Amino acid sequence: MNADQITQPAAWPEGVIGRYLTVGGATVDIQHDAYYVYDTEPTSTVAKCGGCLDTHTEQWAEYADSFDGGTSWADKEARKWAQAHAETCRALPRPEVTQ
């Protein structure tokens, strides 16, 4: 394979801080998001599968006694879930909607 044949992966969607590839070829994306609809700032870390749409949420408040208000602990727990889910999920990536 020469340099002309090497392809670069597509850029991650805005706000995605982690991405895992599932067995079926979909991705599990991790981002910071508001937990409640009335929150104006992110308050949780969310992992969502782009194939089966399974979702896992870690609220920062559960880890609030850590040095950063719980962000790093919630990120760590979301990454654990995303990795475990990606290892077993066989759902295919959902096609993009075109109009």
C-alpha contacts under 8 A as a table, 3 or more apart, distances in Angstrom:
res1	aa1	res2	aa2	distance
1	M	5	Q	6.06
1	M	6	I	7.28
2	N	5	Q	5.54
2	N	6	I	6.96
3	A	6	I	5.48
12	W	16	V	6.36
13	P	16	V	5.82
15	G	31	Q	5.87
15	G	32	H	7.27
16	V	19	R	7.30
16	V	29	D	6.19
16	V	30	I	5.60
16	V	31	Q	4.79
16	V	32	H	7.85
17	I	29	D	7.58
17	I	30	I	5.66
17	I	31	Q	5.48
17	I	32	H	7.89
18	G	29	D	5.84
18	G	30	I	4.94
18	G	31	Q	7.14
18	G	79	R	7.68
19	R	27	T	6.39
19	R	28	V	5.57
19	R	29	D	4.60
19	R	30	I	6.23
20	Y	27	T	5.41
20	Y	28	V	5.03
20	Y	29	D	6.62
20	Y	82	A	6.68
20	Y	83	Q	6.51
20	Y	86	A	6.27
21	L	25	G	6.11
21	L	26	A	5.96
21	L	27	T	4.57
21	L	28	V	6.44
21	L	86	A	5.96
22	T	25	G	5.19
22	T	26	A	5.29
22	T	27	T	5.67
22	T	28	V	7.06
22	T	85	H	7.43
22	T	86	A	3.96
22	T	87	E	5.99
22	T	88	T	7.09
22	T	89	C	5.77
22	T	90	R	6.79
22	T	91	A	7.94
23	V	26	A	7.53
23	V	86	A	6.28
23	V	87	E	6.01
23	V	88	T	6.30
23	V	89	C	5.84
23	V	90	R	5.31
23	V	91	A	7.91
24	G	89	C	6.35
24	G	90	R	3.99
24	G	91	A	5.16
24	G	92	L	5.04
24	G	93	P	7.44
25	G	90	R	7.54
25	G	91	A	7.51
25	G	92	L	5.79
25	G	93	P	6.14
26	A	49	C	7.20
26	A	50	G	5.65
26	A	51	G	5.19
26	A	91	A	6.77
26	A	92	L	5.50
26	A	93	P	4.15
26	A	94	R	7.55
27	T	49	C	5.92
27	T	50	G	5.44
27	T	51	G	7.04
27	T	86	A	7.51
27	T	93	P	7.23
28	V	47	A	6.35
28	V	48	K	5.32
28	V	49	C	4.15
28	V	50	G	5.94
28	V	82	A	6.13
28	V	86	A	6.74
29	D	47	A	5.51
29	D	48	K	5.47
29	D	49	C	6.49
29	D	50	G	7.51
29	D	82	A	7.84
30	I	45	T	6.92
30	I	46	V	5.50
30	I	47	A	4.31
30	I	48	K	6.58
30	I	78	A	7.28
30	I	79	R	7.52
30	I	82	A	7.83
31	Q	45	T	5.74
31	Q	46	V	5.46
31	Q	47	A	6.67
32	H	42	P	5.68
32	H	43	T	7.20
32	H	44	S	5.70
32	H	45	T	4.53
32	H	46	V	6.14
33	D	41	E	7.49
33	D	42	P	4.38
33	D	43	T	6.13
33	D	44	S	5.48
33	D	45	T	6.15
33	D	46	V	6.66
34	A	37	V	6.80
34	A	39	D	5.53
34	A	40	T	6.93
34	A	41	E	5.98
34	A	42	P	4.14
34	A	43	T	4.96
34	A	44	S	6.03
35	Y	39	D	6.89
35	Y	42	P	7.14
35	Y	43	T	5.70
35	Y	44	S	5.73
35	Y	59	Q	7.04
36	Y	39	D	5.40
39	D	42	P	7.10
39	D	43	T	7.45
43	T	59	Q	6.21
43	T	60	W	5.73
43	T	61	A	7.52
44	S	57	T	6.70
44	S	58	E	5.52
44	S	59	Q	4.25
44	S	60	W	5.13
44	S	71	T	7.49
44	S	74	A	7.19
45	T	57	T	5.84
45	T	58	E	5.27
45	T	59	Q	6.50
45	T	60	W	7.32
45	T	71	T	7.47
45	T	74	A	5.97
45	T	75	D	5.87
45	T	78	A	6.60
46	V	55	T	7.07
46	V	56	H	5.75
46	V	57	T	4.50
46	V	58	E	6.45
46	V	78	A	6.64
47	A	55	T	5.66
47	A	56	H	5.17
47	A	57	T	6.45
47	A	78	A	5.97
47	A	79	R	7.60
47	A	81	W	7.68
47	A	82	A	6.18
48	K	53	L	6.13
48	K	54	D	5.90
48	K	55	T	4.39
48	K	56	H	6.50
48	K	82	A	7.87
49	C	52	C	5.94
49	C	53	L	4.76
49	C	54	D	5.42
49	C	55	T	6.41
50	G	53	L	5.48
50	G	93	P	5.92
50	G	94	R	6.38
51	G	91	A	4.86
51	G	92	L	5.24
51	G	93	P	4.57
51	G	94	R	5.54
52	C	89	C	7.67
52	C	91	A	5.52
52	C	92	L	7.76
56	H	78	A	6.89
56	H	81	W	7.21
57	T	78	A	6.99
58	E	62	E	7.79
58	E	74	A	5.27
58	E	75	D	7.67
58	E	77	E	7.14
58	E	78	A	6.51
59	Q	62	E	5.80
59	Q	63	Y	7.76
59	Q	74	A	6.64
60	W	63	Y	5.53
60	W	64	A	6.12
60	W	69	G	6.53
60	W	70	G	4.53
60	W	71	T	5.54
60	W	73	W	7.78
60	W	74	A	5.86
61	A	64	A	4.73
61	A	69	G	7.13
61	A	70	G	6.38
62	E	70	G	7.01
63	Y	66	S	6.01
63	Y	69	G	6.66
63	Y	70	G	4.27
63	Y	71	T	7.68
63	Y	73	W	6.50
63	Y	74	A	7.10
64	A	67	F	7.98
64	A	68	D	7.55
64	A	69	G	4.35
64	A	70	G	4.64
65	D	69	G	6.31
65	D	70	G	6.91
66	S	69	G	5.55
66	S	70	G	5.51
66	S	73	W	7.84
67	F	70	G	7.29
68	D	71	T	6.00
68	D	72	S	6.95
70	G	73	W	5.37
70	G	74	A	5.99
71	T	74	A	5.23
71	T	75	D	6.04
72	S	75	D	4.99
72	S	76	K	6.11
73	W	76	K	5.05
73	W	77	E	6.31
74	A	77	E	5.18
74	A	78	A	6.11
75	D	78	A	5.09
75	D	79	R	6.09
76	K	79	R	5.14
76	K	80	K	6.35
77	E	80	K	5.11
77	E	81	W	6.40
78	A	81	W	5.16
78	A	82	A	6.08
79	R	82	A	4.97
79	R	83	Q	6.06
80	K	83	Q	5.31
80	K	84	A	6.29
81	W	84	A	5.23
81	W	85	H	6.02
82	A	85	H	5.12
82	A	86	A	5.97
83	Q	86	A	5.16
83	Q	87	E	6.28
84	A	87	E	5.29
84	A	88	T	6.91
85	H	88	T	5.54
85	H	89	C	5.85
86	A	89	C	5.45
